[in-house]
Amino acid sequence: MKTPIFLFILMFLFSGTLIAQKNDVLIDISGYEISKAEFERIYKKNNQTLADESGIKSPKEYIDMYIDFKLKVIEAMRLKMDTAKPFIDELAGYRTELAAPYLTDMQYDQAMVNELYERMKKEINASHILFRINAGAGHEQEQATLQKALQVRKEILDGKDFNEAAFEYSQDPSAKTNKGNLGYFSAFQMVTPFENQAFNTRIEQVSEPVRTSFGYHLIKVHDVRENQGEIKVAHIMKMFPREGEFDKAALKAEIDLVYNKLLQGESFEELVKQHSDDKRSVAENGEMPWFAANRMISEFSGPAFALENIGDITPPVETPFGYHIIKKLDQRPVPSFEEARADIEARIKKDPERSSSTLKVFVEKLKKEYGFNESEVNLNKIKAMESGTDIEDNLLLFSIDGKEFFAKDFENFLQRENINSGLLSDHYDAWTENEIIALEDSQLEEKYPDFKYLMKEYHDGLLFFNIMEEKIWKFAAEDSTGLEEFYADNKDKFLWEERFKGLIITCENEETREEAEKYFEASLSVEEIEDLLNQEDKLIEIKNGAWEKGDNPIVDYYVWDGQSVASFNPELSFIRGERIDPAPKTLEEAKGLYISAYQDYLEKKWLENLRKKHKIKVNKKLLKSVPNV
C-alpha cells in the first residue's frame, strides 16, 4: 500500500459525500450533491489540526480547495478507477484495518482513564532485553524462551551489568548500538503489556519477564521525570550525505559560519533559506511540527528542550543526520485531563490489549442484538460426528438476523479453514463466531456514522492519489518532451545567484602553495599540477566547480569577504577563477524543481478543464452559516 503518502493526503484533504438532504445541499457538482453538514465536518477536521495556525482558512477560502479535490475524485470515478481490482483490493485492506476496533467490545472504566492520564504526565527512561518469539511458535519454544529470560535475569541480579547483558543477549537489533536503552517514553508509546510493566517497575529494578507480541522482555527502569510537554522549534541543518564519503569538517565549518552570522544579528529565516539542507522545513522558515522529547532523537530533543526562552538558539549540535542550529519558537505542557479525556478513550478503544472483554463476551452480546437462535435437535444429530462425515446439506443449525445457516454452510466453513479432523462440535463455536462477526462487519457503515465517514475518506483519498499519479505525478516525470518545452518557456524560473566559477586549491604546506602558484602562472593544467605535486604524498587538492555565496567558506573568504573559519588556513588555500553573473539553471541542474513546477502547471490546466466541464453550484447563503474554526 501507498501508506506514507496516502496518510499524508488524508491529513490535508477531505472526506466523501453522504446522501445530502435537499434543503441542506451546499455544493452541487453536475448532480453530485454535498451537504453543509459534510462540508462543515471536514472543514473543521482539517483546519483544527494544523500545526501552523497561519494556515487556517475560512469556509469561503476553503471551499474552492474542497471543490478542486472533489472534481478529481469525480473524474476518477468517471474513468471507472473505483471498479479496478487493485483499487478494490487496496480499499478492502484499509477497511479491514479500520474495522478492527469496531469488531470487539472495548470495556474501560474511569479508573483506567485516570491511570493513563497520570502516566501521560510522566516519562520513563528504561532499557530492555528482548527474547524474540516468532508468530505461530509452539508451547515448547514458548517455555524455552521464558526459561532463557529467567536465566539472564538471574545473571543480572547476581551482578552482571544490564547494558552488557542487553548487548550480549537481546534480539532487538538496536541493542548492538544502544545496549537496550529506549530513551524516555510515556503512555501509549509502547505496546500495552510493556508499558504496564515499565510503569510498575521501580527505579533501578529489573522486571520479571513480560510477554508481548514480540516475545519476552526484561525491563530495567533508570529514571522517571515529569513529562516536558511539547516544543516547537525551527532549525538550520547541514545534512550528512546518506552514502559515500564526505568532508565532515567542511560541513562543520559551514554550520559554524552560519552560527557566527546569527550572533552578528543576521536573520534566522534568511539563513534558513540560504543554508539549510532540510528541504521539508525550508519553505516554513525552518519550522518543524510540534514534538515531545521522546518523539525525537535525544541528540536533537535534549538541546531543544534545554533552551529556556522563546527565540533562544543553540550552538551547532550534531546528530546522526547532520549538524543543526535550533531555535525555540514555543512550548506547551501536557494537556489538562478534560482536554485529554476524549483522546485517551479513543486510544483505549483502538487497543484490544487494554480491554478486559473477550471475543466470547462480544459474540454473546451480538447474539442477543441480532436474535440468534439454534436448532438444538439438529445440533444433537451432528454433535458426535467427525469432521469429513457426510451430513444432510439442508439440516438447519442456526439463524441470525433472519438468515438461516445449514449444514452445507458449516461444511463450506470447514473446507475454507482446511479443517478435516476432530469432532464437528469442536469447530461449531468457531463457525458461529465467524458468521456473527461477519454480520456485524457488514453493518458497520449503518451502525457507526464515523466509520462510514472514514471509509468514504479512504475511498476518495485513494482515488485522488491514483488519478493524480496517472494524470500528473507520473506523467510529468515521464513526459520528457513536454518537460523540455515547459523549460524552454520558463528558463528564468530557477536561477543561480552570482557565483564564483573556478578552482579551490588546498595545499599541505606553504612550500607546496608556492610551487602550485608557479605552475598555475606557467599555465599548466590541473592534471599536470596534481601529477607533479602528488607524486609521493598527497600535497595538494584541487576542486573545480561553481559556488554561490554561502556554499563554501574558502570561496566566501576570498570572493565575498567572509570570515576565516577553523576548517581552512588562508596561508595554505587559495582560489583561481572569476565571478559569474546570475544565470538560469539548466534543466539537468534543476530537474527536480522543474518537474515539480511542470506538475503544478499540468494540474492547473487540468483543473481549469474540469471546472469548464462541470456545472458547479454553491449555496452562498448556506456557506455563510458555516462558522470559522
C-alpha positions as CSV (number, residue, x, y, z in Angstrom):
1,M,0.0,0.0,0.0
2,K,1.0,3.6,-0.6
3,T,0.6,4.2,3.2
4,P,3.0,7.1,3.9
5,I,1.9,9.4,1.0
6,F,-1.8,8.3,1.3
7,L,-2.0,9.1,5.0
8,F,-0.4,12.5,4.3
9,I,-3.1,13.1,1.7
10,L,-5.8,12.1,4.2
11,M,-4.4,14.6,6.8
12,F,-4.9,17.6,4.5
13,L,-7.7,16.6,2.2
14,F,-11.3,15.7,2.6
15,S,-13.9,13.1,3.3
16,G,-16.6,11.8,1.0
17,T,-20.2,12.5,0.2
18,L,-23.1,11.3,2.2
19,I,-26.6,11.5,0.9
20,A,-27.4,15.2,1.2
21,Q,-30.8,16.4,2.4
22,K,-32.3,18.5,-0.4
23,N,-32.6,21.5,1.9
24,D,-29.1,21.2,3.1
25,V,-27.2,20.9,-0.2
26,L,-24.2,23.2,-0.1
27,I,-22.4,22.2,-3.3
28,D,-23.8,20.6,-6.4
29,I,-21.2,19.4,-9.0
30,S,-23.2,18.2,-12.0
31,G,-25.7,16.4,-9.8
32,Y,-23.1,15.2,-7.3
33,E,-24.5,16.7,-4.0
34,I,-22.6,17.6,-0.9
35,S,-24.4,18.7,2.2
36,K,-23.5,21.5,4.5
37,A,-23.0,19.0,7.4
38,E,-20.5,17.0,5.4
39,F,-18.5,20.1,4.3
40,E,-18.6,21.6,7.9
41,R,-17.3,18.4,9.4
42,I,-14.3,18.0,7.1
43,Y,-13.6,21.8,7.2
44,K,-13.3,21.7,11.0
45,K,-11.3,18.5,10.9
46,N,-8.7,19.8,8.5
47,N,-8.4,23.3,10.0
48,Q,-8.4,22.4,13.7
49,T,-5.4,20.0,13.3
50,L,-3.0,22.4,11.5
51,A,0.4,22.7,13.3
52,D,0.7,26.3,12.0
53,E,-2.3,28.5,12.8
54,S,-1.5,30.8,10.0
55,G,-2.6,28.1,7.6
56,I,-6.2,28.1,8.9
57,K,-8.7,29.1,6.3
58,S,-12.2,30.5,6.4
59,P,-15.0,28.3,5.0
60,K,-15.1,30.7,2.0
61,E,-11.4,30.2,1.4
62,Y,-11.5,26.5,1.9
63,I,-14.4,25.6,-0.3
64,D,-12.5,26.1,-3.6
65,M,-9.8,23.6,-2.4
66,Y,-12.6,21.2,-1.5
67,I,-14.3,21.6,-4.9
68,D,-11.0,21.0,-6.7
69,F,-10.5,17.8,-4.7
70,K,-14.0,16.6,-5.4
71,L,-13.6,17.3,-9.1
72,K,-10.6,15.0,-9.3
73,V,-12.5,12.3,-7.4
74,I,-15.5,12.6,-9.7
75,E,-13.2,12.4,-12.7
76,A,-11.6,9.2,-11.3
77,M,-15.0,7.6,-10.9
78,R,-15.9,8.7,-14.4
79,L,-12.8,6.8,-15.6
80,K,-14.0,3.8,-13.5
81,M,-10.9,3.8,-11.4
82,D,-13.1,2.7,-8.5
83,T,-14.0,-0.5,-10.3
84,A,-10.4,-1.6,-10.9
85,K,-9.4,-4.7,-8.9
86,P,-6.2,-3.1,-7.4
87,F,-8.3,-0.3,-6.1
88,I,-11.0,-2.6,-4.7
89,D,-8.4,-4.8,-3.1
90,E,-6.5,-1.9,-1.5
91,L,-9.6,-0.3,-0.2
92,A,-10.7,-3.6,1.3
93,G,-7.3,-3.9,3.0
94,Y,-7.8,-0.4,4.6
95,R,-11.3,-1.4,5.6
96,T,-10.1,-4.5,7.4
97,E,-7.7,-2.3,9.4
98,L,-10.3,0.4,10.2
99,A,-13.0,-2.1,11.1
100,A,-10.8,-4.0,13.7
101,P,-11.6,-1.7,16.6
102,Y,-15.3,-1.9,15.9
103,L,-15.3,-5.8,16.0
104,T,-14.5,-6.2,19.6
105,D,-16.3,-5.0,22.7
106,M,-14.0,-2.5,24.3
107,Q,-14.7,-2.1,28.0
108,Y,-12.9,0.5,30.0
109,D,-13.8,2.4,33.2
110,Q,-12.9,5.8,34.7
111,A,-10.1,4.3,36.8
112,M,-8.3,3.2,33.6
113,V,-8.7,6.6,32.0
114,N,-7.4,8.3,35.2
115,E,-4.4,5.9,35.4
116,L,-3.4,6.5,31.8
117,Y,-3.6,10.3,32.2
118,E,-1.3,10.0,35.2
119,R,1.1,8.0,33.0
120,M,0.9,10.7,30.3
121,K,2.2,13.2,32.9
122,K,5.4,11.1,33.3
123,E,8.2,10.0,31.2
124,I,10.2,6.8,31.9
125,N,13.8,6.1,30.8
126,A,14.2,2.4,30.5
127,S,16.3,-0.4,28.9
128,H,15.1,-3.8,27.8
129,I,16.4,-7.1,26.7
130,L,14.2,-8.9,24.0
131,F,14.0,-12.6,23.7
132,R,12.1,-12.9,20.5
133,I,9.3,-15.5,19.8
134,N,8.1,-15.9,16.2
135,A,4.5,-15.9,15.4
136,G,3.0,-19.4,15.5
137,A,5.6,-20.7,17.9
138,G,4.6,-23.7,19.9
139,H,4.4,-24.4,23.6
140,E,7.9,-25.8,23.6
141,Q,9.6,-22.7,22.2
142,E,7.5,-20.5,24.4
143,Q,8.8,-22.3,27.5
144,A,12.4,-22.4,26.3
145,T,12.4,-18.7,25.7
146,L,10.8,-17.9,29.1
147,Q,13.5,-20.0,30.8
148,K,16.2,-18.2,28.9
149,A,14.8,-14.8,30.0
150,L,14.7,-16.1,33.6
151,Q,18.3,-17.3,33.4
152,V,19.5,-13.9,32.1
153,R,17.6,-12.1,34.8
154,K,19.3,-14.2,37.4
155,E,22.7,-13.3,35.9
156,I,21.8,-9.6,36.2
157,L,20.6,-9.9,39.8
158,D,23.9,-11.8,40.6
159,G,25.9,-8.8,39.3
160,K,26.0,-8.8,35.5
161,D,25.6,-5.3,34.0
162,F,22.2,-4.9,32.4
163,N,23.5,-3.0,29.4
164,E,26.2,-5.6,28.7
165,A,23.6,-8.3,29.0
166,A,21.4,-6.4,26.5
167,F,24.3,-6.2,24.1
168,E,25.1,-9.9,24.5
169,Y,21.6,-11.4,24.6
170,S,19.0,-9.0,23.2
171,Q,17.4,-9.9,19.9
172,D,16.4,-6.3,19.3
173,P,18.8,-5.3,16.6
174,S,19.2,-1.8,18.0
175,A,20.7,-3.2,21.2
176,K,24.1,-3.6,19.4
177,T,24.3,0.2,19.3
178,N,22.2,1.4,22.3
179,K,22.7,-1.5,24.6
180,G,18.9,-1.8,25.1
181,N,18.3,1.8,26.1
182,L,15.0,3.0,24.8
183,G,15.3,6.6,26.0
184,Y,12.3,8.4,27.6
185,F,8.8,7.3,26.7
186,S,5.3,8.0,28.1
187,A,1.8,6.4,27.8
188,F,0.7,4.9,24.5
189,Q,4.2,4.8,23.1
190,M,5.0,1.1,23.8
191,V,2.8,-2.0,23.3
192,T,0.4,-2.2,26.3
193,P,2.0,-5.1,28.3
194,F,5.4,-3.5,28.0
195,E,4.0,-0.1,29.1
196,N,2.2,-1.7,32.1
197,Q,5.3,-3.5,33.3
198,A,7.5,-0.4,32.8
199,F,5.2,1.9,34.8
200,N,5.0,-0.7,37.6
201,T,8.8,-1.3,37.9
202,R,10.7,0.7,40.5
203,I,13.8,2.7,39.5
204,E,16.9,0.6,39.2
205,Q,14.9,-2.6,39.5
206,V,14.7,-5.4,36.8
207,S,11.3,-6.7,36.0
208,E,10.1,-10.3,35.7
209,P,9.9,-11.4,32.1
210,V,6.9,-9.8,30.4
211,R,5.2,-11.3,27.3
212,T,4.3,-9.1,24.3
213,S,3.6,-9.9,20.7
214,F,7.4,-9.7,20.1
215,G,8.4,-12.2,22.8
216,Y,9.6,-11.9,26.3
217,H,11.3,-8.7,27.7
218,L,13.3,-7.9,30.8
219,I,12.9,-4.2,31.7
220,K,15.2,-2.0,33.8
221,V,13.9,1.5,34.7
222,H,16.6,4.1,35.1
223,D,14.6,7.3,35.7
224,V,11.1,8.8,35.9
225,R,10.6,12.5,35.3
226,E,7.7,14.9,34.6
227,N,6.6,15.0,31.0
228,Q,8.1,18.2,29.5
229,G,5.2,18.5,27.1
230,E,5.8,19.5,23.5
231,I,8.0,22.1,21.9
232,K,8.0,23.9,18.6
233,V,11.4,24.8,17.0
234,A,12.9,25.8,13.8
235,H,16.3,24.6,12.6
236,I,19.1,25.2,10.1
237,M,20.6,21.9,9.1
238,K,23.8,20.8,7.2
239,M,22.9,17.3,6.3
240,F,25.3,14.3,6.2
241,P,25.1,12.5,2.8
242,R,23.5,9.1,3.2
243,E,26.0,7.3,1.0
244,G,29.7,7.6,0.3
245,E,32.5,9.6,1.9
246,F,32.1,13.3,2.7
247,D,34.0,16.1,4.3
248,K,32.6,16.3,7.8
249,A,35.0,19.1,8.8
250,A,33.7,21.2,5.8
251,L,30.1,20.8,6.9
252,K,31.1,21.8,10.5
253,A,32.9,24.9,9.1
254,E,29.7,25.8,7.2
255,I,27.4,25.5,10.2
256,D,29.9,27.4,12.4
257,L,29.9,30.2,9.8
258,V,26.1,30.3,9.9
259,Y,26.1,30.4,13.7
260,N,28.6,33.3,13.7
261,K,26.2,35.2,11.3
262,L,23.3,34.6,13.7
263,L,25.4,36.0,16.6
264,Q,26.1,39.1,14.5
265,G,22.3,39.7,14.1
266,E,21.6,38.2,10.7
267,S,18.0,36.9,10.1
268,F,17.4,33.3,11.1
269,E,14.8,32.9,8.4
270,E,17.0,34.3,5.7
271,L,19.9,32.0,6.8
272,V,17.5,29.0,6.7
273,K,16.7,29.8,3.0
274,Q,20.4,30.3,2.2
275,H,21.9,27.3,4.0
276,S,19.5,24.7,5.4
277,D,19.6,21.3,3.7
278,D,16.3,20.2,5.3
279,K,14.1,20.9,2.2
280,R,10.9,19.9,4.0
281,S,11.3,22.8,6.5
282,V,12.9,25.4,4.4
283,A,9.6,26.5,2.9
284,E,8.4,27.1,6.5
285,N,11.4,29.1,7.5
286,G,12.9,26.1,9.2
287,E,9.9,25.4,11.4
288,M,9.2,21.8,12.4
289,P,6.0,20.2,13.7
290,W,5.4,20.1,17.5
291,F,7.1,17.2,19.1
292,A,7.6,15.7,22.6
293,A,11.1,14.8,23.9
294,N,10.5,11.1,23.4
295,R,9.4,11.6,19.8
296,M,12.7,12.9,18.6
297,I,16.3,11.5,18.8
298,S,17.9,12.6,22.1
299,E,20.8,14.4,20.3
300,F,18.2,16.8,18.9
301,S,15.5,16.9,21.6
302,G,17.9,17.4,24.5
303,P,19.4,20.7,23.3
304,A,16.0,21.8,22.1
305,F,14.3,21.3,25.5
306,A,17.3,22.9,27.2
307,L,16.5,26.2,25.6
308,E,15.0,28.5,28.2
309,N,13.4,31.4,26.3
310,I,11.4,31.8,23.1
311,G,13.8,32.9,20.5
312,D,16.9,31.4,22.1
313,I,19.2,29.4,19.7
314,T,21.6,26.5,20.3
315,P,25.2,26.4,19.2
316,P,25.6,23.9,16.4
317,V,24.7,20.4,17.6
318,E,25.5,17.1,15.9
319,T,23.0,14.2,15.4
320,P,23.4,11.1,13.2
321,F,21.8,13.1,10.4
322,G,23.9,16.2,10.4
323,Y,24.6,19.5,12.2
324,H,21.8,21.7,13.4
325,I,21.2,25.1,14.9
326,I,17.9,25.0,16.8
327,K,15.7,28.0,17.6
328,K,12.9,27.8,20.2
329,L,9.6,29.1,18.9
330,D,7.1,27.9,21.5
331,Q,6.4,25.3,24.2
332,R,3.2,23.8,25.6
333,P,2.6,21.5,28.6
334,V,0.7,18.1,28.8
335,P,-3.0,18.9,28.1
336,S,-5.4,19.0,31.1
337,F,-7.4,15.9,31.9
338,E,-10.5,17.3,30.4
339,E,-8.7,18.2,27.2
340,A,-7.1,14.7,27.0
341,R,-10.0,12.6,28.1
342,A,-11.6,12.0,24.6
343,D,-8.2,11.1,23.1
344,I,-7.4,8.7,25.9
345,E,-10.8,7.0,25.5
346,A,-10.3,6.8,21.7
347,R,-6.9,5.2,22.2
348,I,-8.2,2.6,24.6
349,K,-10.9,1.7,22.1
350,K,-8.3,1.1,19.4
351,D,-6.2,-1.1,21.6
352,P,-7.7,-4.6,22.3
353,E,-4.9,-5.3,24.8
354,R,-6.2,-2.7,27.1
355,S,-9.7,-4.2,27.1
356,S,-11.0,-6.6,29.7
357,S,-13.5,-8.0,27.3
358,T,-13.2,-11.2,25.3
359,L,-14.3,-12.3,21.9
360,K,-16.8,-14.6,23.6
361,V,-18.4,-11.8,25.5
362,F,-18.6,-9.7,22.4
363,V,-20.2,-12.5,20.4
364,E,-22.8,-13.2,23.1
365,K,-23.8,-9.5,23.0
366,L,-24.2,-9.7,19.2
367,K,-26.3,-12.9,19.5
368,K,-28.8,-11.0,21.6
369,E,-28.8,-8.0,19.4
370,Y,-29.3,-9.9,16.2
371,G,-31.8,-12.6,17.5
372,F,-29.5,-15.7,17.4
373,N,-31.5,-18.9,17.5
374,E,-30.2,-22.5,17.4
375,S,-31.9,-25.8,16.5
376,E,-30.9,-27.9,19.4
377,V,-32.5,-31.0,17.8
378,N,-30.4,-30.8,14.7
379,L,-27.2,-29.8,16.6
380,N,-27.6,-33.0,18.7
381,K,-27.7,-35.0,15.4
382,I,-24.2,-33.9,14.4
383,K,-22.7,-33.4,17.9
384,A,-20.6,-36.6,17.9
385,M,-19.9,-36.7,14.1
386,E,-16.2,-36.5,12.9
387,S,-15.1,-33.8,10.5
388,G,-15.4,-35.0,7.0
389,T,-18.5,-37.1,7.7
390,D,-21.3,-36.7,5.1
391,I,-24.3,-34.9,6.7
392,E,-27.6,-33.7,5.4
393,D,-27.0,-30.5,3.5
394,N,-30.3,-28.8,4.4
395,L,-30.1,-29.5,8.1
396,L,-30.9,-26.2,9.7
397,L,-28.4,-25.4,12.5
398,F,-29.0,-21.7,13.5
399,S,-30.4,-18.5,12.3
400,I,-29.4,-14.9,13.0
401,D,-31.0,-11.6,11.8
402,G,-33.5,-13.5,9.7
403,K,-30.8,-15.5,7.8
404,E,-30.7,-19.3,8.2
405,F,-27.5,-21.4,8.2
406,F,-27.4,-25.0,7.3
407,A,-25.1,-28.0,7.5
408,K,-23.8,-27.2,4.0
409,D,-22.7,-23.8,5.2
410,F,-20.8,-25.5,8.1
411,E,-19.1,-27.8,5.6
412,N,-18.0,-24.8,3.5
413,F,-16.5,-23.2,6.5
414,L,-14.5,-26.3,7.4
415,Q,-13.2,-26.5,3.8
416,R,-12.2,-22.9,3.8
417,E,-10.3,-23.3,7.0
418,N,-8.8,-26.7,5.9
419,I,-10.3,-28.5,8.9
420,N,-10.6,-32.2,8.3
421,S,-10.1,-33.8,11.7
422,G,-11.8,-33.7,15.1
423,L,-15.4,-33.7,16.1
424,L,-17.8,-31.3,14.4
425,S,-18.8,-29.9,17.8
426,D,-15.1,-28.9,18.3
427,H,-15.4,-26.4,15.5
428,Y,-19.1,-25.3,15.7
429,D,-18.4,-22.3,18.0
430,A,-15.7,-21.0,15.8
431,W,-18.1,-21.1,12.8
432,T,-20.9,-19.3,14.6
433,E,-18.5,-16.7,15.8
434,N,-17.1,-16.2,12.3
435,E,-20.6,-15.7,10.8
436,I,-21.7,-13.4,13.6
437,I,-18.6,-11.2,13.3
438,A,-19.1,-11.2,9.5
439,L,-22.7,-10.0,10.0
440,E,-21.5,-7.2,12.4
441,D,-18.8,-6.2,9.9
442,S,-21.4,-5.8,7.1
443,Q,-23.4,-3.5,9.3
444,L,-20.6,-1.1,10.4
445,E,-21.4,1.7,7.9
446,E,-25.1,1.7,9.0
447,K,-24.4,1.5,12.8
448,Y,-21.4,3.9,13.0
449,P,-21.6,7.2,11.1
450,D,-17.9,7.9,12.0
451,F,-16.9,4.7,10.3
452,K,-18.9,5.5,7.2
453,Y,-17.3,8.9,7.0
454,L,-13.8,7.4,7.5
455,M,-14.4,4.8,4.8
456,K,-15.5,7.4,2.3
457,E,-12.4,9.5,3.2
458,Y,-10.2,6.5,2.3
459,H,-12.3,5.8,-0.8
460,D,-11.9,9.4,-2.1
461,G,-8.3,9.8,-0.9
462,L,-7.2,6.7,-2.7
463,L,-9.0,7.7,-5.9
464,F,-7.4,11.1,-5.6
465,F,-3.9,9.5,-5.2
466,N,-4.4,7.2,-8.2
467,I,-5.7,9.8,-10.6
468,M,-3.0,12.4,-9.5
469,E,-0.4,9.7,-10.1
470,E,-1.7,8.9,-13.5
471,K,-2.6,12.4,-14.8
472,I,0.1,14.5,-13.1
473,W,2.9,13.0,-11.0
474,K,3.9,10.0,-13.1
475,F,3.0,11.7,-16.4
476,A,5.1,14.8,-15.7
477,A,8.2,12.7,-14.7
478,E,7.9,10.6,-17.9
479,D,6.9,13.3,-20.4
480,S,10.4,14.4,-21.4
481,T,9.2,16.3,-24.5
482,G,6.6,18.3,-22.5
483,L,9.1,19.0,-19.8
484,E,11.7,20.3,-22.3
485,E,9.0,22.6,-23.8
486,F,8.0,23.8,-20.3
487,Y,11.6,24.5,-19.5
488,A,12.1,26.4,-22.8
489,D,9.1,28.7,-21.8
490,N,10.3,29.1,-18.2
491,K,14.1,29.2,-18.3
492,D,14.2,32.1,-15.8
493,K,12.0,30.3,-13.2
494,F,15.0,28.9,-11.2
495,L,18.2,31.0,-11.3
496,W,21.7,30.7,-9.9
497,E,22.7,33.7,-7.9
498,E,26.0,35.3,-8.5
499,R,28.7,32.6,-8.4
500,F,32.4,32.1,-8.3
501,K,33.4,29.7,-11.1
502,G,36.9,28.1,-11.0
503,L,39.2,26.2,-8.7
504,I,39.6,25.9,-4.9
505,I,43.2,24.8,-4.1
506,T,44.2,23.5,-0.7
507,C,47.9,22.8,0.0
508,E,49.6,20.7,2.6
509,N,52.3,23.3,3.4
510,E,53.5,26.8,2.3
511,E,56.2,25.3,0.1
512,T,53.6,23.4,-1.9
513,R,51.5,26.5,-2.2
514,E,54.4,28.4,-3.7
515,E,55.1,25.6,-6.2
516,A,51.4,25.4,-7.1
517,E,51.1,29.2,-7.8
518,K,54.2,29.0,-10.1
519,Y,52.7,26.1,-12.0
520,F,49.4,28.0,-12.4
521,E,51.3,31.1,-13.6
522,A,53.0,28.9,-16.1
523,S,49.6,27.8,-17.4
524,L,50.0,24.1,-16.5
525,S,46.7,22.1,-16.5
526,V,45.1,20.9,-13.2
527,E,46.1,17.3,-14.1
528,E,49.7,18.3,-14.7
529,I,49.9,20.2,-11.4
530,E,48.4,17.3,-9.4
531,D,50.8,14.8,-11.1
532,L,53.8,17.0,-10.2
533,L,52.9,17.7,-6.6
534,N,51.2,14.4,-5.6
535,Q,53.9,12.0,-6.8
536,E,54.7,10.5,-3.4
537,D,52.3,12.1,-0.9
538,K,49.0,14.0,-1.5
539,L,50.3,17.6,-1.1
540,I,47.6,19.4,-3.0
541,E,43.8,19.0,-3.5
542,I,42.1,20.9,-6.3
543,K,38.3,21.2,-6.6
544,N,36.7,22.5,-9.8
545,G,33.2,23.9,-9.8
546,A,30.9,26.9,-9.3
547,W,29.8,28.1,-5.8
548,E,27.1,30.6,-4.7
549,K,27.7,32.8,-1.6
550,G,27.4,30.6,1.5
551,D,28.2,27.3,-0.3
552,N,31.9,27.2,0.7
553,P,33.8,29.1,3.4
554,I,37.0,29.4,1.4
555,V,35.2,30.9,-1.6
556,D,33.2,33.2,0.8
557,Y,36.5,34.3,2.4
558,Y,38.2,35.3,-0.9
559,V,35.2,36.4,-3.0
560,W,32.7,37.9,-0.6
561,D,35.0,38.9,2.3
562,G,33.7,36.2,4.5
563,Q,35.1,35.3,7.9
564,S,38.0,32.9,8.3
565,V,36.9,29.7,9.9
566,A,38.8,26.9,11.6
567,S,38.3,24.5,8.7
568,F,40.9,26.1,6.5
569,N,44.1,28.1,6.6
570,P,44.3,31.2,4.3
571,E,48.0,30.6,4.1
572,L,47.5,27.2,2.5
573,S,44.3,27.7,0.5
574,F,43.6,30.0,-2.5
575,I,41.3,30.2,-5.5
576,R,41.6,30.8,-9.2
577,G,38.6,31.8,-11.4
578,E,36.1,34.5,-11.7
579,R,32.7,35.7,-10.6
580,I,29.8,35.0,-12.9
581,D,26.5,36.8,-13.1
582,P,23.2,35.3,-12.1
583,A,22.1,32.8,-14.7
584,P,19.2,30.4,-15.3
585,K,19.8,26.8,-14.1
586,T,19.9,24.2,-16.9
587,L,17.2,21.6,-17.0
588,E,19.6,19.0,-15.7
589,E,20.8,21.2,-12.8
590,A,17.2,21.9,-11.6
591,K,15.4,18.9,-13.0
592,G,13.6,18.1,-9.8
593,L,12.4,21.7,-9.4
594,Y,11.2,21.8,-13.0
595,I,9.4,18.5,-12.8
596,S,7.6,19.8,-9.7
597,A,6.7,23.1,-11.4
598,Y,5.6,21.2,-14.5
599,Q,3.3,19.1,-12.3
600,D,1.8,22.3,-10.9
601,Y,1.3,23.7,-14.4
602,L,-0.4,20.5,-15.6
603,E,-2.6,20.3,-12.6
604,K,-3.7,23.9,-13.0
605,K,-4.6,23.3,-16.7
606,W,-6.4,20.1,-15.8
607,L,-8.5,21.8,-13.1
608,E,-9.4,24.6,-15.5
609,N,-10.8,22.0,-17.9
610,L,-12.6,20.1,-15.1
611,R,-14.3,23.3,-13.9
612,K,-15.4,24.1,-17.5
613,K,-16.7,20.5,-17.9
614,H,-18.9,20.5,-14.8
615,K,-21.7,22.8,-13.6
616,I,-20.8,23.8,-10.1
617,K,-23.4,25.4,-7.8
618,V,-22.6,26.7,-4.3
619,N,-25.3,27.8,-2.0
620,K,-23.5,31.0,-0.8
621,K,-26.2,31.9,1.8
622,L,-25.8,28.4,3.3
623,L,-22.0,28.8,3.2
624,K,-22.2,31.9,5.4
625,S,-23.8,29.8,8.1
626,V,-20.7,27.6,8.4
627,P,-18.7,29.0,11.4
628,N,-15.0,29.7,11.3
629,V,-12.8,27.4,13.3
